Amino acid sequence: MLRKLLPMLAVLLLVTPAWAGKLEDIRQRGVLRVGVSLGGEPVGFRDDRNAPAGYDVDVAKRLADKLGVRVEYTDVSGDARVSMLVSGQIDVAVANLTATAERAKTIAFTIPYNRAGLRVIVQKSAGINQLSDLAGKRVVVGRSTTGEVFLRQAVPGAKLVHTDSFAPDGVLLLVQRRVDAGIEDSSMMDYLASVYPTLKILPDLYSNAPIAIGLAQGDLEFLRWLNGFVADYIKSGAYEANYRKWWGRDAAVPALSAG
């Protein structure tokens, strides 16, 4: 009987390290590889020293601190956020990533650590006053973003101009008046309208979507740990403090549930 068990035990010893999962892997490595989107203030950008900064960067740093490891940032955007998780190039995406049913077919999501809405910004001279006016107009969108999906359904006649990085590429197209409008998260659109007098935002908010941490599928222990991290982030008051840090002391902080 013992001789029959020995080969089984040998196999178990070989596969046991894989059971430890992503958490143990990160702790042994001593580095959390985080995908962040540095496309624009205040969610993610590069400061005067070219270092990553912003709301998501603060969340990622807090996450690494909780794990007791250092953080390594990779600038990701669009569909790269998902593909880099699937390929294992990053451990998590804290990258202004909307948790959608379509993306959930490929990756896993935590409970939301933020919420955001879509806003349309337009050239004041373009005669665009409502969403339907975008028909026939050139509208810059981030490739594979919720903004692109929304516009394809809401205004199929809009002429979409794709960019892999809304900031700076999409912003440049707007500033140079090479497009009539753009769609992105309200935080960025509100900021752009305050900086460039030739631009204005349409008043409506076209979604109120959950922003979550993305991770590869298949590691339930890691997902449970991350959900606990987000729940603590919300309940401890760190969420509200971080939101007001980047959107202003008087900002209306979106309501989140700790699960």
N, C-alpha and C positions, 0 to 999 in steps of 0.2 A: 504493500500500500504506500509506504514511504517513497519507494522508487517511482511510483506513479505520480505522487504529489510534487516531487522535486522539479520536474519540467514546468509544472503550472506555477510554482512559486517563482521560478526564474523569470517567467513571462511577466508575472505581476511586478517583480522588482524593476523590470525594464520599462514598464508603462506607468509606474507610480508617479514619476516626475511630471508627466502630462496631467495627472489628476490635480496637481497643485493649481493649475490654471493660471490665468492672466495676473491675478493679484500677486501670487508668489513669484512669478516671472518678473514683474515690475520691481518688486522689493529686492530680489536677488541682483537684478541689473543695476538698481540704484537710480534709475532714470524713468520718468514718465514721458512718453512721446505723445505730444498733444498737437492735433491739428487745430489751428486757429485761423480765422479769416481776418486778414489785416486790410480789408478793403475800404475802411473809412470810419471816422469818429461817429459816435463814441464807443461803438461795439468793439472794434479792433482796428488798430493803426500802428504806425511807427512814430515814436516821439522824436524830439530834436537830436537825440543820440542814436537814432535808428534802431532803438530797442522796441520790442512789442509792448503795446500799452492798450488799455481800454477795459471795458466791462468784462468781456469774455476772458481776457488775459488774466484779470484778477481772479476769476473763478478757477481758471486752470492752475494758477499759482497756489490757491487755497487747497485745491485737490491734491497737488503734489506734496504740499506741507502735511496734509492729513495722512498721506501714505509714507511720509518720512523719506522722500526721495527728491532729487532735483528735477526740474522740468526742462524739457527740450521742445521748442516750438517749431512747427512747420506751417508755413503759410499755405492754406488751402482754400479753395472756393469752388462753387458750382458742383459738378458731378465728381470732382476729385475728392471731395470730402467722403463720399461713399466708397469709391474705388480704393482709396488708400486704407480705409478700415478693413475692407474685404481682403486686401492683399497683405495685411499685417504690417504695413509701413508705419502706421501710427496706432497707438493703443486706444485713444479716445479722440473724438472730435468735439471740441468746445468752440464751435465755429458758426454761431448764428444759424444753426441747422433746425429747420422746421420739421417736426415729427409728423410725417404724412403716412397714410396707409400704403401708398405705393413704395416709399422708401423702406417701410417696415417689412416688406417682402424680402429685403436684401440685408438690412442691418437691424440691430436692436436699439431701443431708446430707453432712457431713464424717464422718470417723471419730470415735468417741465421745471427749468430753473429760471425761465423768463418767458414773456409773451411779447409778440410784436404784430403789427398790422402792416398791410401794404398801402403805400401812398403813391399817387401819381404827381410828378412834377412836370411843368410845361413851360415852353417859351411864352412870355407874356404877349408877344406879337403873333402867336400862331392861331389865335382865335379859338382856343380850346377852353371850354367852360364846364364841360361835363364828360363823363366817361365815353359816351357814344361818339363824341367829337373826335376820338382817336382813330376812327375809321378812315383809312387812306393816309394816315400820318405815319411818319417814321418814329418808332418808339424804341429806345434802347432798353434791353433787358439782360439780366444775367443768365447765362446759359444753364439750363436744367434747374432753374429756381422756381419757387412757388409763384413769383411774379409772372414768369413766362407761361406757366400752366394757366394761371388766372386769366391773362389777356387772351390767350388762344380761345378760351371758352366764352369770355365776356364780350370781346370785341374782335371777332375773327377777321374783320376787314383791316385791322391795324397792320402796318408793315414793320415787322419786328427786326430790329438790328441787334444781333447777339454780341455779347462780350463775355470773356471768361472772368473778368474782374471789373465790377461796376466802378470801383474806385481803384485806380485813377481813370481807367479807359472810358467807362461810361460817362463819368463826370466831365472828362475832356470833350467828348462829343457834344454834351449839352452846352458847355461853356463856349465852344466854338460854333454853336448853332448849326451843327451838322445833322442834328436830329430835332424833332419837334417836341419830344417828351421822353420821359423815362419812368420806370416803376421799380421801386425798391422798398425796403423797410422804412417805416415812418420816421424813425430816428435819424436816418441819413437824409431823407428828403426834407425834413423840417430844417435841418442844419444847412443844407445847400441853399434853400430859399432865403435863409437869413443872411447868407454870405454874398450871393449873386443877385443883384437887383433886376437882371433881365429874366429871372425865373420866378414862377409862382407855383404853389401847390393847389391841387383840387381839394376841396374841403373834406371829402368823404374818406373814411378808413375802410378799406375793402376786405379786410380779414382781421381776425384776432386769434392768431395761431400760436400753439405751444412751441417753444424753443427748448430743445432737450439735448442732453449729451448723447452722442452716438457712439456705438461700440459694435464690434463684430458679434454675430449671432453665435449661440452655442455655449456660452459660459454664464450659467445662471448665478453662480457664486459672485462673480465680478459684477453682474447686473444688480444683485441685491445689495452689494456693498456700495455701489454708486448711488442707488436709490436712497440708501441711508445717509450718504453724504449730502445729497440734494435736500433731503428732509431736514437735516440739521442746519444746512445753509439757510433755509427758509425760517425755521422755528427760532433760530438763535438771534435773528435780527440782522444777520450779515447780508441777506438778500436786499432788504430795504435800504441799508446803509450804502451798499455798493451801487444800487440803482440811483439813489440820490446823488452819490458822488459824481456819476457820469451824466445824468440827465438834469441835475439841478435840485437844490434843496426843496423847492416847491413842486417838483414833478409829481404827477399822479402815478403812484406805483401800482402796476397791474397786480391784481389779486392772484395768489398762487396757493395751491393746497400742498401740504406736506405729506399727503398720501394716507 
